[in-house]
Amino acid sequence: MTFVVTESCIRCKYTDCVDVCPVDAFREGPNFLVIDPADCIDCAVCVPECPVSAIYAEEDVPKDQRDFTPLNAELALVWKPITRTKPALPDADAWSAVQDKRDQLER
């Protein structure tokens, strides 16, 4: 099993989840984070740290967000690890309530 970062993270990229990950499974893109399924140990400590509720256990990913499971695996292969908290994106608070923002994902 693994955990999956979903659409709510796009254009927010809060990194509260990164500090608590015991295996450094997070990868950082320009405006989104993903979890490397090869590194994730299914500990769930990242879930309550996400202020936008973007992280789900693989089996609990909402039906309309399931495409993020393979997307996390794909992008984890090319994005670099992030191991420390960084400031959120400058307009993260404004984007945190926006839905349907897949088109905003920068690869």
N, CA and C of each residue as an Amber inpcrd file, in Angstrom:
protein
   321
   0.8330000  -1.1920000   0.0000000   0.0000000   0.0000000   0.0000000
   0.8740000   1.2510000   0.0000000   0.2890000   2.3130000  -0.4160000
   0.9820000   3.5930000  -0.4230000  -0.0270000   4.7010000  -0.1630000
   0.4730000   5.8690000   0.0380000  -0.3760000   7.0470000   0.1600000
  -0.2190000   7.8690000  -1.1090000  -1.2440000   8.6480000  -1.4120000
  -1.3220000   9.3590000  -2.6870000  -1.6650000  10.8240000  -2.4250000
  -0.9520000  11.7220000  -3.0810000  -1.2700000  13.1450000  -3.0320000
  -2.2340000  13.4250000  -4.1810000  -3.3190000  14.1350000  -3.8690000
  -4.3580000  14.3720000  -4.8660000  -4.4690000  15.8570000  -5.2290000
  -5.4810000  16.1640000  -5.9880000  -5.6700000  17.4690000  -6.6180000
  -5.5980000  18.6700000  -5.6740000  -6.0330000  18.5260000  -4.4430000
  -6.0470000  19.6660000  -3.5130000  -4.6690000  20.2960000  -3.3260000
  -3.6220000  19.5430000  -3.5620000  -2.2540000  20.0410000  -3.3810000
  -1.8160000  20.9830000  -4.5120000  -2.4240000  20.8640000  -5.6690000
  -2.0060000  21.6640000  -6.8170000  -2.1300000  23.1540000  -6.5100000
  -1.0660000  23.8770000  -6.7830000  -0.9460000  25.3290000  -6.5990000
  -0.9430000  25.7580000  -5.1380000  -0.8840000  24.7920000  -4.2240000
  -0.7480000  25.1060000  -2.7980000   0.6460000  24.6840000  -2.3400000
   0.9040000  23.3890000  -2.4810000   2.1950000  22.7930000  -2.1400000
   2.6390000  23.1490000  -0.7190000   1.7130000  22.9540000   0.2190000
   2.1020000  23.0550000   1.6250000   3.0120000  21.8690000   1.9020000
   4.0500000  22.0690000   2.6640000   5.0230000  20.9900000   2.8710000
   5.0710000  20.4930000   4.3160000   4.0140000  20.7320000   5.0580000
   3.9430000  20.2500000   6.4410000   4.1460000  18.7320000   6.5110000
   3.6830000  18.0340000   5.4930000   3.7480000  16.5800000   5.4290000
   5.1730000  16.0480000   5.2980000   6.0290000  16.8350000   4.7160000
   7.3840000  16.4000000   4.3930000   8.2200000  16.1220000   5.6480000
   8.1510000  17.0030000   6.6180000   8.9630000  16.8520000   7.8330000
   8.6580000  15.5860000   8.6130000   7.4320000  15.1250000   8.5680000
   7.0560000  13.9660000   9.3750000   7.3010000  12.6300000   8.6830000
   7.5970000  12.6590000   7.4060000   7.7980000  11.4070000   6.6620000
   9.1040000  10.7420000   7.1000000   9.0200000   9.5440000   7.6800000
  10.2310000   8.8950000   8.1870000  11.1380000   8.3070000   7.1120000
  10.6520000   8.2250000   5.8750000  11.4520000   7.6200000   4.8030000
  11.7040000   8.5610000   3.6280000  11.3770000   9.8380000   3.7800000
  11.5960000  10.8280000   2.7120000  10.9860000  10.3870000   1.3820000
   9.7080000  10.0380000   1.4200000   9.0180000   9.5410000   0.2280000
   8.4330000  10.6430000  -0.6510000   8.4690000  11.8820000  -0.1990000
   7.8830000  12.9680000  -0.9880000   8.8330000  13.4460000  -2.0750000
   8.2380000  13.8210000  -3.2090000   8.9680000  14.3920000  -4.3310000
   8.3120000  15.7300000  -4.6590000   9.1380000  16.6790000  -5.1100000
   8.6560000  18.0340000  -5.3290000   8.6830000  18.4360000  -6.7860000
   7.5350000  18.9230000  -7.2550000   7.4320000  19.5130000  -8.5730000
   7.2360000  21.0080000  -8.4350000   7.0450000  21.7040000  -9.5370000
   6.9110000  23.1580000  -9.4940000   5.7560000  23.6560000  -8.6230000
   4.6000000  22.9570000  -8.6740000   3.4610000  23.4220000  -7.8790000
   2.6380000  22.2850000  -7.2850000   3.3060000  21.1710000  -6.9950000
   2.6150000  19.9710000  -6.5210000   3.6360000  19.0430000  -5.8810000
   3.2020000  18.2650000  -4.9250000   4.0380000  17.2200000  -4.3270000
   3.4540000  15.8680000  -4.6930000   4.2860000  14.8460000  -4.7430000
   3.8220000  13.4720000  -4.9060000   4.5300000  12.6000000  -3.8900000
   3.9920000  11.4100000  -3.7090000   4.6050000  10.4160000  -2.8330000
   5.1130000   9.2840000  -3.7070000   6.3550000   8.9130000  -3.5100000
   6.9430000   7.8030000  -4.2550000   6.4190000   6.5000000  -3.6570000
   5.6440000   5.7370000  -4.4170000   5.0820000   4.5030000  -3.8690000
   6.1440000   3.4590000  -3.5390000   7.3100000   3.5620000  -4.1530000
   8.3830000   2.6120000  -3.8580000   9.0060000   2.8770000  -2.4920000
   8.9020000   4.1140000  -2.0230000   9.4980000   4.4740000  -0.7330000
   8.4930000   4.5300000   0.4140000   7.2350000   4.8070000   0.1050000
   6.2070000   4.9610000   1.1370000   6.0480000   3.6610000   1.9290000
   6.0310000   3.7900000   3.2600000   5.8840000   2.6110000   4.1170000
   4.4910000   2.5170000   4.7390000   3.5730000   3.3190000   4.2290000
   2.1720000   3.2340000   4.6460000   1.9770000   3.5440000   6.1350000
   2.7230000   4.5270000   6.6280000   2.6440000   4.8370000   8.0620000
   1.5370000   5.8300000   8.4010000   1.0870000   6.6170000   7.4360000
  -0.0240000   7.5620000   7.5790000   0.2720000   8.8090000   8.3990000
   1.5070000   9.0360000   8.8070000   1.7830000  10.2280000   9.6200000
   1.6360000  11.5190000   8.8230000   1.7120000  11.4490000   7.5190000
   1.5810000  12.6510000   6.6860000   0.1370000  13.1290000   6.5610000
  -0.8030000  12.2320000   6.6600000  -2.2090000  12.5650000   6.4040000
  -2.7240000  13.7130000   7.2730000  -2.5950000  13.6530000   8.5850000
  -3.1340000  14.7520000   9.3970000  -2.3500000  16.0540000   9.2760000
  -1.1580000  16.0100000   8.7040000  -0.3390000  17.2110000   8.5590000
  -0.7510000  18.0770000   7.3750000  -1.4860000  17.5130000   6.4330000
  -1.8580000  18.2440000   5.2190000  -3.0240000  19.1890000   5.5020000
  -2.7950000  20.4990000   5.3950000  -3.8590000  21.4550000   5.7060000
  -4.9950000  21.5050000   4.6790000  -4.7970000  20.8750000   3.5180000
  -5.8510000  20.8690000   2.5010000  -6.4150000  19.4650000   2.2530000
  -6.0820000  18.5360000   3.1240000  -6.5970000  17.1560000   3.0410000
  -6.3830000  16.5380000   1.6640000  -5.1670000  16.6560000   1.1690000
  -4.8500000  16.1590000  -0.1720000  -4.2940000  14.7380000  -0.1770000
  -3.9880000  14.1700000   1.0020000  -3.3110000  12.8760000   1.0560000
  -4.2760000  11.7870000   1.5230000  -4.3070000  10.7000000   0.7460000
  -5.1910000   9.5700000   1.0540000  -4.4170000   8.2630000   0.9690000
  -4.8560000   7.2850000   1.7340000  -4.3750000   5.9260000   1.5300000
  -4.8420000   5.4980000   0.1410000  -4.0350000   4.7330000  -0.5350000
  -4.3430000   4.3410000  -1.9100000  -5.7560000   3.7680000  -2.0480000
  -6.1640000   2.9500000  -1.1090000  -7.4810000   2.3240000  -1.1960000
  -8.6280000   3.2960000  -0.8680000  -8.2920000   4.4590000  -0.3190000
  -9.3160000   5.4380000   0.0620000  -9.3700000   6.6630000  -0.8510000
  -8.5720000   6.6780000  -1.8920000  -8.5730000   7.8190000  -2.8100000
  -9.9820000   7.9390000  -3.4040000 -10.5830000   9.1350000  -3.3360000
 -11.9230000   9.3080000  -3.9090000 -11.9550000   8.9040000  -5.3800000
 -13.0880000   8.4120000  -5.8030000 -13.2460000   7.8900000  -7.1620000
 -12.7950000   8.9030000  -8.2220000 -13.1420000  10.1780000  -8.0250000
 -12.7970000  11.1780000  -9.0290000 -11.3370000  11.6290000  -8.9520000
 -10.5730000  11.0610000  -8.0330000  -9.1620000  11.4160000  -7.8590000
  -8.2260000  10.2280000  -8.1270000  -8.7730000   9.1150000  -8.5240000
  -7.9610000   7.8850000  -8.6760000  -6.8700000   7.9930000  -9.7260000
  -7.0070000   8.9150000 -10.6610000  -5.9500000   9.0870000 -11.6580000
  -4.6750000   9.6450000 -11.0320000  -4.7650000  10.1360000  -9.8000000
  -3.5810000  10.6380000  -9.1150000  -2.6880000   9.5110000  -8.5860000
  -3.2100000   8.3090000  -8.4740000  -2.3780000   7.1860000  -8.0170000
  -1.2750000   6.8970000  -9.0340000  -1.5920000   6.6500000 -10.3010000
  -0.5070000   6.4530000 -11.2670000   0.3000000   7.7270000 -11.5220000
  -0.3330000   8.8850000 -11.3870000   0.3840000  10.1410000 -11.5880000
   1.4720000  10.3210000 -10.5330000   1.1780000   9.9880000  -9.2660000
   2.1960000  10.0690000  -8.2150000   3.3750000   9.1670000  -8.5660000
   3.0850000   7.9450000  -8.9970000   4.1500000   6.9960000  -9.3460000
   4.9780000   7.5080000 -10.5230000   4.3200000   8.0490000 -11.5150000
   5.0120000   8.5660000 -12.7070000   5.9200000   9.7440000 -12.3550000
   5.3830000  10.7310000 -11.6550000   6.1570000  11.9320000 -11.3620000
   7.2410000  11.6840000 -10.3190000   7.0390000  10.7090000  -9.4520000
   8.0540000  10.3780000  -8.4470000   9.3490000   9.8950000  -9.0940000
   9.2440000   9.3790000 -10.2930000  10.4340000   8.9020000 -11.0060000
  11.2830000  10.0420000 -11.5560000  10.6860000  11.2190000 -11.7430000
  11.4260000  12.3180000 -12.3660000  11.6450000  13.5200000 -11.4360000
  10.8130000  13.6740000 -10.4220000  10.9740000  14.7980000  -9.5110000
  11.9330000  14.4500000  -8.3880000  12.5940000  15.4530000  -7.8570000
  13.5940000  15.2530000  -6.7990000  12.9350000  15.1510000  -5.4260000
  13.5820000  14.4160000  -4.5180000  13.0580000  14.3160000  -3.1520000
  13.0360000  15.6780000  -2.4500000  12.0600000  15.8450000  -1.6070000
  11.9910000  17.0020000  -0.7240000  11.9620000  16.4410000   0.6950000
  12.8610000  16.9250000   1.5310000  13.0050000  16.3430000   2.8710000
  12.7920000  17.3390000   4.0000000  12.5980000  18.6020000   3.6520000
  12.3870000  19.6310000   4.6690000  11.2300000  20.5340000   4.2630000
  10.5840000  21.0750000   5.2540000   9.4940000  22.0060000   5.0090000
  10.0200000  23.2680000   4.3420000   9.2590000  23.7430000   3.3800000
   9.5420000  25.0000000   2.6880000   8.2760000  25.8470000   2.7810000
   8.3920000  27.1320000   2.5280000   7.1720000  27.9530000   2.5010000
   6.2300000  27.4730000   1.3900000   4.9390000  27.5750000   1.6530000
   3.9550000  27.2300000   0.6260000   4.0850000  28.2330000  -0.5210000
   3.4470000  27.9320000  -1.6180000   3.4620000  28.8580000  -2.7410000
   2.8130000  30.1730000  -2.3090000   3.2340000  31.2930000  -2.8870000
   2.7600000  32.6070000  -2.4370000   1.2410000  32.7780000  -2.4160000
   0.5530000  32.1600000  -3.3680000  -0.9020000  32.2920000  -3.4220000
  -1.6190000  31.0140000  -2.9820000  -0.9600000  30.2190000  -2.1500000
  -1.5030000  28.9290000  -1.7070000  -2.8480000  29.0670000  -1.0090000
  -2.9680000  30.0450000  -0.1500000  -4.2280000  30.2030000   0.5780000
  -5.3920000  30.4710000  -0.3740000  -5.1650000  31.2450000  -1.3960000
  -6.2140000  31.5300000  -2.3720000  -6.5990000  30.2760000  -3.1620000
  -5.6130000  29.4360000  -3.4610000  -5.8670000  28.2250000  -4.2420000
  -6.3760000  27.0550000  -3.4010000  -6.2370000  27.1260000  -2.0870000
  -6.5770000  25.9840000  -1.2430000  -8.0510000  25.5740000  -1.3300000
  -8.9350000  26.4910000  -1.6210000 -10.3600000  26.1680000  -1.7110000
 -10.8280000  25.9090000  -3.1430000  -9.9480000  26.0980000  -4.1080000
 -10.3150000  25.9080000  -5.5120000 -10.3820000  24.4190000  -5.8220000
 -11.4290000  24.0380000  -6.5230000 -11.5570000  22.6560000  -6.9800000
 -11.3630000  22.6240000  -8.4890000 -11.2410000  21.4410000  -9.0340000
 -11.0610000  21.2780000 -10.4850000  -9.8810000  22.0870000 -11.0010000
  -8.7060000  21.7830000 -10.4770000  -7.5120000  22.5210000 -10.8880000
  -6.4340000  21.6300000 -11.5090000  -6.8330000  20.4980000 -12.0390000
  -5.8800000  19.6010000 -12.7000000  -5.1220000  20.3110000 -13.8130000
  -5.8050000  21.2050000 -14.4980000  -5.1650000  21.9110000 -15.6060000
  -4.0750000  22.8690000 -15.1370000  -3.9790000  23.0830000 -13.8430000
  -2.9580000  23.9670000 -13.2800000  -1.6670000  23.2120000 -12.9120000
  -1.6920000  21.8940000 -12.9670000  -0.5290000  21.0890000 -12.6040000
   0.6190000  21.3240000 -13.5780000   1.7560000  21.7220000 -13.0340000
   2.9630000  21.9090000 -13.8280000   3.8690000  20.7060000 -13.6600000
   4.2260000  20.1070000 -14.7600000   5.0980000  18.9420000 -14.7070000
   6.5260000  19.3590000 -14.7860000
